[in-house]
């Protein structure tokens, strides 16, 4: 397995773990951190693959995860 495949599979595993935690309504805000980290990995992969559509999705999703993380720690 090459390094790009490892990055993409790691990102996929993290996002699926985050989705699983969210659906079970447990370990908040770890689910948000897992989702954010998956966006970082997939965003890096998108840059290296020159996939602008994927990069846009990861940037938007990452910002949404960051908003949730800030909300979890700072409260509103």
C-alpha positions as a printed Julia matrix, in Angstrom:
76×3 Matrix{Float64}:
   0.0    0.0    0.0
   1.41   3.38  -0.94
   1.33   6.41   1.34
  -1.59   8.09  -0.49
  -3.74   4.99  -0.1
  -2.83   4.87   3.6
  -3.87   8.51   4.04
  -7.18   7.98   2.25
  -8.0    4.77   4.12
  -7.08   6.4    7.44
  -9.35   9.35   6.63
 -12.13   6.96   5.69
 -11.75   4.97   8.91
 -11.8    8.15  10.99
 -14.92   9.57   9.34
 -16.75   6.25   9.69
 -15.77   6.05  13.38
 -17.02   9.61  13.89
 -20.29   8.84  12.13
 -20.71   5.7   14.25
 -20.14   7.63  17.48
 -22.55  10.34  16.38
 -25.26   7.84  15.48
 -24.84   6.12  18.85
 -24.85   9.53  20.58
 -21.72   8.69  22.6
 -18.27  10.15  23.2
 -19.14  13.72  22.3
 -17.02  15.7   21.18
 -14.55  12.95  20.18
 -16.83  12.26  17.22
 -16.26  15.84  16.03
 -12.5   15.53  16.38
 -12.49  12.3   14.37
 -14.52  13.96  11.64
 -12.23  16.99  11.61
  -9.1   14.84  11.4
 -10.62  12.89   8.53
 -11.21  16.19   6.71
  -7.56  17.12   7.21
  -6.4   13.8    5.78
  -8.82  13.85   2.86
  -8.07  17.53   2.25
  -4.37  16.72   1.98
  -5.16  13.86  -0.39
  -7.35  16.16  -2.49
  -4.53  18.68  -2.8
  -2.04  16.02  -3.86
  -4.52  14.53  -6.36
  -5.52  18.0   -7.61
  -9.21  17.22  -6.95
 -10.76  20.64  -6.38
 -14.31  19.4   -5.85
 -13.17  17.02  -3.11
 -11.03  19.76  -1.56
 -14.01  22.13  -1.43
 -16.14  19.52   0.33
 -13.4   18.82   2.87
 -12.83  22.52   3.57
 -16.53  23.14   4.16
 -16.96  19.99   6.25
 -13.82  20.79   8.23
 -15.09  24.28   9.02
 -18.42  22.81  10.15
 -16.61  20.34  12.39
 -14.48  23.17  13.81
 -17.62  25.19  14.56
 -19.02  22.19  16.43
 -15.77  21.72  18.33
 -15.66  25.38  19.38
 -19.32  25.18  20.37
 -18.65  22.06  22.44
 -15.86  23.71  24.41
 -17.01  27.31  24.56
 -20.78  26.77  24.54
 -23.35  29.16  23.18
